[in-house]
Structures are given as structure tokens and as C-alpha cells.
């Protein structure tokens, strides 16, 4: 398939080019730092930043968090999440 944007640089405000399921873990970082996190099924998400700070988000299905978190904690997370990178 031809990609007319193949030679354009990807920036942080560019659309994501990959998506992946996020498996919450209290000890393992997200394997790819996302551009944003999409909530596929409603619930809470405890997301850690690169400094180890945790914030709990109460999410509805379809919500998008434009945040480049490093870890989604299993403890406290009930939402089903997808990473966009």
C-alpha cells in the first residue's frame, strides 16, 4: 500500500502509527511509550509518569488520555487500555 506521508517526519502532534494492548503491571513498564492512551472499556487507570508519580483516572469507554505514561499499575486499574504510538 502506498503511503503518501512516508517521507514526512513523525512529530508528537502527528497521528499515531501503531496501537497495542496495555497490560497493567506493578513492576513492568509499558514496552512502548505511547503518544496517548485510549480507554476501550470503562473503569479506573492508575498511570505512572517517568518520575514515578501515580495518578488515578476515572475513565469512560472511548476516553483518550493524551499522556506519555511509562507504566499502568495493575493495582487499582480496572479499565481496558490501548496505547497509541
N, CA and C atoms as an extended XYZ file, in Angstrom:
255
Properties=species:S:1:pos:R:3:atomname:S:1:resname:S:1:resid:I:1 pbc="F F F"
N         0.843       -1.170        0.000 N   UNK     1
C         0.000        0.000        0.000 CA  UNK     1
C         0.892        1.238        0.000 C   UNK     1
N         0.578        2.160       -0.854 N   UNK     2
C         1.341        3.408       -0.935 CA  UNK     2
C         1.054        4.286        0.279 C   UNK     2
N         2.083        4.937        0.775 N   UNK     3
C         1.947        5.859        1.901 CA  UNK     3
C         2.434        7.231        1.453 C   UNK     3
N         1.505        8.166        1.160 N   UNK     4
C         1.923        9.472        0.680 CA  UNK     4
C         2.690       10.296        1.724 C   UNK     4
N         2.697        9.864        2.971 N   UNK     5
C         3.395       10.583        4.033 CA  UNK     5
C         4.671        9.872        4.470 C   UNK     5
N         5.095        8.908        3.705 N   UNK     6
C         6.233        8.062        4.044 CA  UNK     6
C         7.503        8.839        4.378 C   UNK     6
N         7.734        9.938        3.699 N   UNK     7
C         8.973       10.687        3.877 CA  UNK     7
C         8.810       11.931        4.749 C   UNK     7
N         7.654       12.069        5.390 N   UNK     8
C         7.424       13.179        6.303 CA  UNK     8
C         7.842       12.746        7.711 C   UNK     8
N         8.525       13.606        8.441 N   UNK     9
C         8.913       13.216        9.805 CA  UNK     9
C         7.687       13.109       10.710 C   UNK     9
N         7.738       12.171       11.616 N   UNK    10
C         6.665       11.995       12.596 CA  UNK    10
C         6.969       12.867       13.809 C   UNK    10
N         6.009       13.694       14.201 N   UNK    11
C         6.150       14.588       15.349 CA  UNK    11
C         5.161       14.157       16.432 C   UNK    11
N         5.273       14.728       17.627 N   UNK    12
C         4.354       14.367       18.703 CA  UNK    12
C         2.910       14.738       18.401 C   UNK    12
N         2.683       15.718       17.537 N   UNK    13
C         1.310       16.075       17.191 CA  UNK    13
C         0.826       15.345       15.935 C   UNK    13
N         1.648       14.455       15.401 N   UNK    14
C         1.249       13.631       14.258 CA  UNK    14
C         0.343       12.501       14.746 C   UNK    14
N        -0.466       11.947       13.850 N   UNK    15
C        -1.292       10.805       14.253 CA  UNK    15
C        -0.410        9.617       14.638 C   UNK    15
N        -0.917        8.784       15.499 N   UNK    16
C        -0.197        7.570       15.875 CA  UNK    16
C        -0.114        6.638       14.672 C   UNK    16
N         0.904        5.799       14.662 N   UNK    17
C         1.070        4.858       13.556 CA  UNK    17
C         0.979        3.405       14.002 C   UNK    17
N         0.993        3.159       15.312 N   UNK    18
C         0.800        1.804       15.835 CA  UNK    18
C        -0.123        1.860       17.045 C   UNK    18
N        -0.759        0.735       17.329 N   UNK    19
C        -1.576        0.603       18.534 CA  UNK    19
C        -1.277       -0.750       19.156 C   UNK    19
N        -1.466       -0.838       20.464 N   UNK    20
C        -1.130       -2.072       21.171 CA  UNK    20
C        -1.897       -2.130       22.485 C   UNK    20
N        -2.219       -3.340       22.908 N   UNK    21
C        -2.884       -3.531       24.195 CA  UNK    21
C        -1.906       -3.197       25.312 C   UNK    21
N        -2.404       -2.577       26.345 N   UNK    22
C        -1.590       -2.285       27.521 CA  UNK    22
C        -1.973       -3.278       28.613 C   UNK    22
N        -0.982       -4.016       29.076 N   UNK    23
C        -1.185       -4.958       30.177 CA  UNK    23
C        -0.712       -4.299       31.466 C   UNK    23
N        -1.628       -3.983       32.365 N   UNK    24
C        -1.220       -3.340       33.622 CA  UNK    24
C        -0.256       -4.223       34.418 C   UNK    24
N         0.725       -3.589       35.030 N   UNK    25
C         1.708       -4.296       35.862 CA  UNK    25
C         2.233       -3.337       36.917 C   UNK    25
N         2.434       -3.846       38.106 N   UNK    26
C         3.007       -3.024       39.168 CA  UNK    26
C         4.528       -2.955       39.083 C   UNK    26
N         5.143       -3.789       38.229 N   UNK    27
C         6.610       -3.863       38.183 CA  UNK    27
C         7.215       -3.652       36.796 C   UNK    27
N         6.412       -3.743       35.742 N   UNK    28
C         6.948       -3.676       34.377 CA  UNK    28
C         6.394       -2.452       33.654 C   UNK    28
N         7.285       -1.678       33.018 N   UNK    29
C         6.870       -0.511       32.238 CA  UNK    29
C         6.145       -0.928       30.966 C   UNK    29
N         5.393        0.004       30.405 N   UNK    30
C         4.773       -0.204       29.101 CA  UNK    30
C         5.916       -0.384       28.100 C   UNK    30
N         5.882       -1.409       27.236 N   UNK    31
C         7.021       -1.674       26.351 CA  UNK    31
C         7.314       -0.569       25.334 C   UNK    31
N         6.291        0.189       24.960 N   UNK    32
C         6.455        1.303       24.022 CA  UNK    32
C         5.825        2.524       24.686 C   UNK    32
N         6.564        3.617       24.804 N   UNK    33
C         5.971        4.827       25.386 CA  UNK    33
C         4.912        5.359       24.423 C   UNK    33
N         3.665        5.428       24.860 N   UNK    34
C         2.592        5.843       23.957 CA  UNK    34
C         2.530        7.356       23.757 C   UNK    34
N         1.927        7.769       22.657 N   UNK    35
C         1.589        9.180       22.449 CA  UNK    35
C         0.355        9.514       23.267 C   UNK    35
N        -0.529        8.514       23.379 N   UNK    36
C        -1.786        8.679       24.111 CA  UNK    36
C        -2.265        7.299       24.531 C   UNK    36
N        -3.194        7.284       25.481 N   UNK    37
C        -3.791        6.041       25.959 CA  UNK    37
C        -5.294        6.130       25.731 C   UNK    37
N        -5.841        5.109       25.086 N   UNK    38
C        -7.262        5.034       24.758 CA  UNK    38
C        -7.940        4.052       25.716 C   UNK    38
N        -9.093        4.427       26.244 N   UNK    39
C        -9.855        3.558       27.136 CA  UNK    39
C       -10.880        2.778       26.316 C   UNK    39
N       -10.671        1.467       26.207 N   UNK    40
C       -11.565        0.609       25.436 CA  UNK    40
C       -12.775        0.169       26.255 C   UNK    40
N       -12.574       -0.072       27.551 N   UNK    41
C       -13.672       -0.435       28.455 CA  UNK    41
C       -13.539        0.413       29.717 C   UNK    41
N       -14.635        1.000       30.140 N   UNK    42
C       -14.644        1.948       31.253 CA  UNK    42
C       -14.102        1.355       32.543 C   UNK    42
N       -13.536        2.228       33.368 N   UNK    43
C       -13.016        1.837       34.669 CA  UNK    43
C       -12.008        2.867       35.137 C   UNK    43
N       -11.155        2.461       36.050 N   UNK    44
C       -10.098        3.347       36.524 CA  UNK    44
C        -8.764        2.898       35.948 C   UNK    44
N        -7.853        3.840       35.807 N   UNK    45
C        -6.500        3.543       35.346 CA  UNK    45
C        -5.528        4.298       36.244 C   UNK    45
N        -4.576        3.582       36.788 N   UNK    46
C        -3.530        4.200       37.593 CA  UNK    46
C        -2.293        4.253       36.703 C   UNK    46
N        -1.922        5.472       36.316 N   UNK    47
C        -0.844        5.658       35.347 CA  UNK    47
C         0.332        6.346       36.024 C   UNK    47
N         1.507        5.809       35.760 N   UNK    48
C         2.737        6.330       36.356 CA  UNK    48
C         3.511        7.139       35.323 C   UNK    48
N         4.076        8.281       35.753 N   UNK    49
C         4.910        9.072       34.855 CA  UNK    49
C         6.374        8.650       35.009 C   UNK    49
N         7.244        9.281       34.260 N   UNK    50
C         8.651        8.874       34.263 CA  UNK    50
C         9.367        9.166       35.576 C   UNK    50
N         8.764        9.963       36.451 N   UNK    51
C         9.360       10.245       37.751 CA  UNK    51
C         8.800        9.355       38.855 C   UNK    51
N         7.925        8.421       38.488 N   UNK    52
C         7.353        7.501       39.466 CA  UNK    52
C         6.104        8.007       40.157 C   UNK    52
N         5.547        9.122       39.690 N   UNK    53
C         4.313        9.664       40.263 CA  UNK    53
C         3.117        8.935       39.660 C   UNK    53
N         2.173        8.535       40.508 N   UNK    54
C         0.979        7.826       40.063 CA  UNK    54
C        -0.247        8.726       40.172 C   UNK    54
N        -1.103        8.660       39.149 N   UNK    55
C        -2.369        9.384       39.173 CA  UNK    55
C        -3.455        8.410       38.734 C   UNK    55
N        -4.581        8.448       39.442 N   UNK    56
C        -5.721        7.596       39.105 CA  UNK    56
C        -6.708        8.394       38.255 C   UNK    56
N        -7.081        7.808       37.123 N   UNK    57
C        -8.050        8.421       36.214 CA  UNK    57
C        -9.317        7.567       36.228 C   UNK    57
N       -10.468        8.194       36.338 N   UNK    58
C       -11.754        7.510       36.183 CA  UNK    58
C       -12.201        7.749       34.756 C   UNK    58
N       -12.286        6.674       33.985 N   UNK    59
C       -12.461        6.807       32.535 CA  UNK    59
C       -13.750        6.179       32.037 C   UNK    59
N       -14.347        6.821       31.067 N   UNK    60
C       -15.456        6.251       30.312 CA  UNK    60
C       -14.882        5.588       29.070 C   UNK    60
N       -15.568        4.598       28.545 N   UNK    61
C       -15.129        3.972       27.301 CA  UNK    61
C       -15.055        5.031       26.207 C   UNK    61
N       -13.990        5.007       25.452 N   UNK    62
C       -13.786        5.980       24.377 CA  UNK    62
C       -12.950        7.179       24.779 C   UNK    62
N       -12.637        7.291       26.069 N   UNK    63
C       -11.814        8.420       26.525 CA  UNK    63
C       -10.380        8.260       26.028 C   UNK    63
N        -9.753        9.390       25.735 N   UNK    64
C        -8.358        9.404       25.321 CA  UNK    64
C        -7.581       10.278       26.298 C   UNK    64
N        -6.505        9.732       26.827 N   UNK    65
C        -5.624       10.495       27.712 CA  UNK    65
C        -4.382       10.838       26.893 C   UNK    65
N        -4.187       12.110       26.545 N   UNK    66
C        -3.008       12.498       25.763 CA  UNK    66
C        -1.784       12.608       26.674 C   UNK    66
N        -1.323       11.460       27.137 N   UNK    67
C        -0.253       11.422       28.133 CA  UNK    67
C         0.700       10.289       27.800 C   UNK    67
N         1.986       10.541       27.946 N   UNK    68
C         3.019        9.559       27.623 CA  UNK    68
C         3.491        8.855       28.897 C   UNK    68
N         2.583        8.124       29.544 N   UNK    69
C         2.907        7.409       30.764 CA  UNK    69
C         3.915        6.297       30.533 C   UNK    69
N         4.609        5.914       31.600 N   UNK    70
C         5.605        4.852       31.483 CA  UNK    70
C         5.096        3.513       31.996 C   UNK    70
N         4.076        3.548       32.871 N   UNK    71
C         3.556        2.301       33.440 CA  UNK    71
C         2.086        2.488       33.781 C   UNK    71
N         1.308        1.425       33.582 N   UNK    72
C        -0.066        1.373       34.069 CA  UNK    72
C        -0.070        0.309       35.161 C   UNK    72
N        -0.375        0.728       36.373 N   UNK    73
C        -0.313       -0.192       37.507 CA  UNK    73
C        -1.489       -1.162       37.504 C   UNK    73
N        -1.206       -2.410       37.848 N   UNK    74
C        -2.262       -3.408       37.968 CA  UNK    74
C        -3.137       -3.110       39.182 C   UNK    74
N        -2.492       -2.672       40.277 N   UNK    75
C        -3.230       -2.336       41.490 CA  UNK    75
C        -4.040       -1.060       41.255 C   UNK    75
N        -5.345       -1.192       41.279 N   UNK    76
C        -6.223       -0.039       41.106 CA  UNK    76
C        -6.733        0.163       39.694 C   UNK    76
N        -6.159       -0.523       38.700 N   UNK    77
C        -6.611       -0.358       37.312 CA  UNK    77
C        -7.668       -1.394       36.987 C   UNK    77
N        -8.824       -0.914       36.515 N   UNK    78
C        -9.912       -1.805       36.099 CA  UNK    78
C       -10.282       -1.583       34.637 C   UNK    78
N        -9.850       -0.492       34.057 N   UNK    79
C       -10.166       -0.177       32.654 CA  UNK    79
C        -9.336       -1.049       31.717 C   UNK    79
N        -9.842       -1.242       30.512 N   UNK    80
C        -9.091       -1.900       29.448 CA  UNK    80
C        -8.500       -0.792       28.585 C   UNK    80
N        -7.190       -0.822       28.392 N   UNK    81
C        -6.493        0.303       27.748 CA  UNK    81
C        -5.728       -0.143       26.511 C   UNK    81
N        -5.624        0.792       25.570 N   UNK    82
C        -4.863        0.595       24.340 CA  UNK    82
C        -3.900        1.768       24.201 C   UNK    82
N        -2.662        1.473       23.895 N   UNK    83
C        -1.670        2.533       23.672 CA  UNK    83
C        -1.621        2.908       22.206 C   UNK    83
N        -1.430        4.192       21.950 N   UNK    84
C        -1.216        4.709       20.593 CA  UNK    84
C         0.177        5.311       20.550 C   UNK    84
N         0.962        4.876       19.588 N   UNK    85
C         2.319        5.413       19.467 CA  UNK    85
C         2.628        5.753       18.023 C   UNK    85
